[in-house]
Amino acid sequence: MCGIVGAIAERNVVPVLMEGLRRLEYRGYDSAGIAVRNHDARLQRIRSVGKVTELQRLLDQGTVEGPLGIAHTRWATHGMPAERNAHPHMSGEQVAIVHNGIIENHAELRADLQAQGFEFSSDTDTEVIAHLLAGLLNQGQDICDATRNAIGRLVGAYALAVLDPADPDRIVVARAGSPLVIGVGVGENFIASDVFALLPVTQQFIFLEEGDLAEIRRDGVSIFAADGEPVEREVRTSQLSASNAEKGPYRHYMLKEIFEQPAVIAETLEGRIHKGKLLEQSFGHVASELFDRTRAVQIIACGTSYHAGMVARYWLEEIGIPCQIEVASEFRYRKTVVQPDTLFVTISQSGETADTLAALRAAKKAGYIGSLVVCNVPESSLVRESDVALMTRAGPEIGVASTKAFTTQLVALRLLTLALAKRNGLSAAQETAWVEELQSLPRQVEVVLKLSDAIAEMANSFSDMQNALFLGRGTFYPIALEGALKLKEISYIHAEAYPAGELKHGPLALVDERMPVICALPDDPLLEKVLSNLQEVRARGGELFLFSDKKVRIALDRYQNLTLDDICPGTAPIVYTIPLQLLSYHVAVLKGTDVDQPRNLAKSVTVE
């Protein structure tokens, strides 16, 4: 969601801050701002509503420069998008802060600060922190002690970066519930909410732990744990490069990421299967012991990751492993009953999803035998706090609408299912068959991607529609849900998905010639039942847009169909995801929407 960048150096840091903001645009935002301490010991602040390009335009009109600064992209939680609500926030000329997260007791703090004479200029929860800090600075505390004492009064989640114009030598940062990373340079140091923001200036990173507070200076970093004691945190070298986050020849990041799927699926499989066998040791030394004890699975996720978990539930229960799947924001707030020997599985692209992270922390006290995370970011909180991490290796995903992260999540979950199936009677021959299906995935996806132009033609037929209906059965019901989510995210067409058998229980009332119905038709045991459901659609005049296996024979009138090559049944949900992604993309392009940064949405949801 919101993005933080900060820098302290001998050089002018404004270009570093602005490039960092541009690299954080994928997270979703509605306003941006920057505050720099100049050589006259004054804070210069510029804020704007809209894109980072608008902030850059304002910067180009004047002279803002200095060796110490912070910057921010805001996604509105408290207060409408407006310049007064954009970060950084200040208290007079004393202090400037940027903040990710939500302060739950902001109203109480605001009332107390107003009683002390502080005047508020924004509607945000963040401004209370600036005034809290100013009050403590007025009492003679330095910026580090003031920050420590201020966060002691905060209830909620935060990643903070603080500047005091009277202190030219440091930025003070703190985190609880929202991620923050320190970039280590030579004679200069940086901070950000995401490593992607800092890749042009460093490959060395320190990932702050929950409750950490740190002083960032030009020549070093001091970190203090939640108890106030000094602590060392490992400096890690990122394997990412600045070019990983470039579009290359593609019109949009989303299209680039769709076409990267053969490569990233192969990468996710690399080192995990060999000669017809699953290399379980690649999951980590704790995994085998945990899998030996697993008799049931509880999956927790949000959004697209939740749909991946829904597919995994079908797979796991097919091999005799009871599985429950629940949205993290619901799970964490209800009383749950833990079945004996249950493995707790979380799924998250970013590894920082606030509700999923909170659910994991609660699960550690609830009696699960252990935790496993399926994630794309090795340094994330969910990875660090789980017993086993199954990395998806999708690389940076910049488009807000997830594509390659989803398919690699499914691949990782298929590997997990295979590991548990071996303990539930899967024969060596069956294991080999599963592995061969997985190894054929990259090639099958490459073949489907060749349909992109044909899918673009199909998109012409309903880009002016206001609604769409996706249908599926079995493992293809969650794939239908994912297809509907993609379409609504980036094209703003209202789209819903239903199990095909539920048509006559309500959704059929919506079907007419203005309601396109999209459905995947794999050659599986449920095919005839799905075709029967589609007959119901045609009888009401609904337009059908189908993607089918070449073995499927369709006895319907008035439909559009694209044929896929023979698809392996076990991995078919993964392959059939691709045409639905392309369909949503091409419809959005025709409608002229902002494909990579759809309105009101954020890539990494780090608040509830």
Disulfide bonds with the S-S distance in Angstrom:
none
